[in-house]
């Protein structure tokens, strides 16, 4: 099971687009299940400390290890999947 946290600042059209893009990437790349938690740092500022978030949007692959982060543009699905190490079964 893969676990992801997406950190955003406010629920904006841009952040909603990032969420939809990531859902599509994850559904296409992961066959054995995943969880995507979206954390709005405007509503929960202390959550940034958990993963050392300094910029948004940031996607954190929390498990399985190794932990990996993607910051910024999620429009290139192949590049995001490669950075996260997806396509490989854990």
C-alpha positions, -999 to +999 in steps of 0.1 A: +000+000+000+013+034-010+007+064+012+009+100-001+004+134+014-002+165-008+004+198+009-014+229-005-021+264+007-058+270+003-082+251-018-079+270-051-086+260-087-048+254-091-047+231-061-078+213-071-063+207-106-032+193-089-053+169-068-072+157-099-039+152-119-023+133-090-054+111-086-051+102-123-013+095-120-017+073-090-046+054-104-027+047-135+006+039-119-003+019-088-023-014-090-021-026-054-038+004-036-029+038-024-041+066-001-038+103-009-043+127+020-046+164+010-035+188+037-044+225+035-017+244+053-039+274+057-062+254+079-035+232+095-002+251+096+014+228+121+012+199+096+041+214+076+065+203+103+057+166+099+074+164+065+096+195+066+074+213+040+089+247+028+070+251-005+036+242-019+023+223-036+044+194-023+036+157-027+052+133-002+054+096-008+053+085+028+054+048+023+067+025+012+103+037+018+122+055+006+103+087+013+103+109-018+090+145-025+078+163-056+075+201-054+057+223-078+044+213-113+026+180-115+015+183-151+041+158-165+026+125-153+056+104-165+081+126-147+061+127-114+057+089-115+095+084-121+105+107-093+082+088-069+095+055-081+061+043-092+055+015-116+077-007-095+059-030-070+072-026-035 
